[in-house]
């Protein structure tokens, strides 16, 4: 009779040593829309841990705004928590799961021209109509905003995080000239590219999106990944705990996602880079991503970038009012011509752009000539430079304010750039000009060199919302590049 008791005791002990599977748990997750591709990985997560993640997709920027306002989700999984930080909200417990840099996916036929390219090179080709691309909407998507940050940071040239004043001139406009389509999120930009791949040369997206497109079998021409050499914005996909009472389940999820097996699965299925340095990367993910760019520290910078983005669809118009009196003879007129030749023929953020209207108003004692060019390609850009190389000077005085009055009659809602080396001695006075234009429709940026009166130029420029740049202390070309395109 004692043997059965021993058997029962032994069975009870063994049953107590058996590891019980955790109770199933379902967590709601406010997630970046591109994480839909994690479906197979999350199925394995549920099988192994009992935790099911139900993703509620949003663009990263939009999701961050909702998080700051308050949501009822258990977790959040954006591409980055940097936008949430900008709202001033407290950032909850976060764990990075994977990373992916923002890159350009360029058709092979166009990629050689962008080998080792900078953001300035990309902007230059876009401005000249040589690069057409799609990108996500930066008002909604983290990848779209990352593109603006990359271009604007490179254009600022400070080597530091963007400040609002670094984006005062719309140097983003050249880059955005090449934008053919937008999309609501990082996932959607890939889908839209597939539909419109014959219309564009490239897509600005996460590295994972570009590699997934190449692996999809839906492209008629593969994309080559271009990592801008002057820096990229990196997303690290932090999983964030919103409800502290879900901590135990959150820990189960994080621990599983960061195992080597799960990291390898994420990499193979979604083309994102593992955060575990011990996991060997696939061949397509071994390329160094270069320098990381600083993320803006204030919401004001993001708002300024979005304002520039919203202006991008408007055709630009710049009126250059150029002093061609005889006092410009020699080095001064040579400097002016050099500036225009560089803007017309060279690359960079500050060149003239496809679709932009450039008006040249030459003056001495009166307006001598008005020449207007709508930039459609290289021939139009060449025409701008040639027009000034052959222009003659006149010795009948310097009518600065009459010439500026003429410019305001043709500028519309564009920008005026005044270049002069002399004092006004003909035509309207500054007071008469300001009386005629009490509420100027456009800003005037005055480049002063030689003996031009700084007080009077500054008074008029400021009255229009512009300012004066003194070219006498440095390169005239640099002065032109500093202010052209401002609005």
Protein Blocks (a to p, Z undefined) as FASTA:
>chain_A
ZZmmmmmmmmmmmmmmpccddddddddddddfklmmmmmmmmmmmmmnopacddddddfk
lmmmmmmnopabfbdcdfbfklmmmnopacdddddfbdcdddddddfklmmmmgoiafkl
mmmmmmnopaccddddfklbmklmmmmmmmmmmmnonopacdfklmmpcfklmmmmmpmb
dcfbfklmmmmmmmmmmmpmbdcddfklmmmmmmnopafbdcdddddfkbccddehiadd
fblklmmmmmmmmmmmmpmklmmmmmmmnopacfblklccdfklmpcgbjaddddfbfkl
mmmmmmmmmmmmpccdddddddfbfklgcjlmmmmmmmmmmmmmmgcjkbccehiacddd
ddffbcfbdcddddfbjklmmmmmmmmmmpccdfebjcfklmmmmmmmmnommdcddddf
bdcfehjdfklmmmmmmbafbdcddddehjbdfklmmmmmmmnopacddfklmcfklmmm
mmgoiZZ
